Amino acid sequence: MDKLLYLKAVIFIVSLIYASYVDIKTMTIPNGVHIAILIAGLINISVAPAFLGLVVTALPFFITAMITDGGIGGGDVKLMGACGFVLGATMGILAAIIALSAQIIWYALRKIQGKANKEQVYPLAPFLALGSIAAYLIKGVII
């Protein structure tokens, strides 16, 4: 069973790194990334926590996407839903908190350097990946 858990971690982390790379280059996240992460989530699944994590983690991003004009894209919503499926609700929310905190810090640093612009669009996947990988590692240590 240990080899399957390593496979799960590799699929999860590599998919997130790939999503980050593509999002930086194209401002899109390929649908295959979400599918790969969902497949990773099927390894050693606890059904109720996985589906609760999917909904609870994606919902705030979905609501934000609906009420803002392009602030968060559908790929970001799907990415967080897939990550919530793997992480569960508590760790999925932790991933979002880490991700959004890192993005705020990054933006503030860019603003201090005079390189930030309110009209400029920034990819969110690298921050979502950072938060999700951190939460995944924290989950592995705690649970």
N, C-alpha and C positions, 0 to 999 in steps of 0.2 A: 504494500500500500504506500510506502514511503516514496517509491519512484513515481507514483501517480501524483502525489502532492508536489513533488519537484516539477513535474510536467505542468501542473496547474500554475505554479508560480512562474515558470518560464513563459508560458503562453500569456499570462496576465501581464507580466512586466514588459516583455518584448512587444506585445500589442500596444501597450501604452506609450512606449518609446517611439514606435512607428507612427502612431497617431500624432504625437507631438511633432515629429519631423515633418509629416505631411501637412499638418495644420500651419506650421511656420512657413512652409513653402507655398501653400495654395489657399490657406484660410478655409479648408474643408477637412472633414474627417471621413475617410472611406467607410462605407457600411460594413465591409468585411471585418473591420476592427471590432465593431460592436458584436458581431456574430462570433468572432474568435473568443472574445472575453466571456460571452454567454456560454460558449462551449466549455471554456475553462471552469466556469462556475458549476457546471454539471458534475465535475469530478468531486466526489465525496460531498455531495449536496445535502444540505438540510433544507427541505422544500419550503416550509413556512418562513424561516428567516431569510431565505434567498428572495422569495417573492415580495416579502415585506420590505426588504432592503432595496429592491428594484423600484418599488413605488415611492417609498419615503425619500429615497435619495434623489430620484428624478423629479419629483413633484415641485420642489421649490425652483428648480431650473426651468421647468416647463411653465410655471406661472410667470416667472421673470421674463421668459421669452415671449409670452403672450402680451404682457403689459408694457414692454419696452420696444423700441424701434431698432431691432437688429443688435441689441446688446448681447444677447446669447442666441446662438444658432441651434437648429435642430440636432446637429451632430453632437454638440456639447450636452444637450439633454439626453440623447441616447447613450452617450459615453458614460455619463454619471449613472444612468439607469443600469447599464451593464455592470459598472463597477459596484453599485449597490447590490446587485445580484450575487456577486462574488463575496463582497465584504459583509453583507447584512446591514440592517438599518443603523445601528449605533456606529459602527466603523465607517459606514458610507457617509453619515453626517460628519464624522470626524474628518474624513477625506475632504469633504467640501469645505469645512472650516479651514483646514490646513491650506488647501488650494487657493481659496479666496483671500486668505491672509497673506500668502506669498505673493499673490498678484497685486494686492494693495501696496505691500512693501516695495515690490519691483517698480510699480508705477510711481510711487513717491520718490524713490531714488532717481528715476529717470526725470522726474519733474525738477528735482533739485539740480540735476545736471543740465537742465534746460532742453532736454530731448523729448519730453512728453507733450502731447497735444490732445486736447479733448476730442477733436474730430477724428483723430487717428484710430484705426481699428487694430486691436492686438489679438493674437491667437490665444485662446483659453486652454486648449488641450495640454500644453506643457505644464501648466499649473495644476490642472486636474490630474494629470499623470503623477506629478510630484506628490500631491496630497493622497492619491489612491495608493501609490506604492508605499508611502510612509505609513498609512493606515494598515495596509496589508502586513507590513513588517511588524508594526505594533501589535496587531492581532495575533501574529505568530508567537510573539514573546509573552503576551498576556494569557492567551487561551491555550 
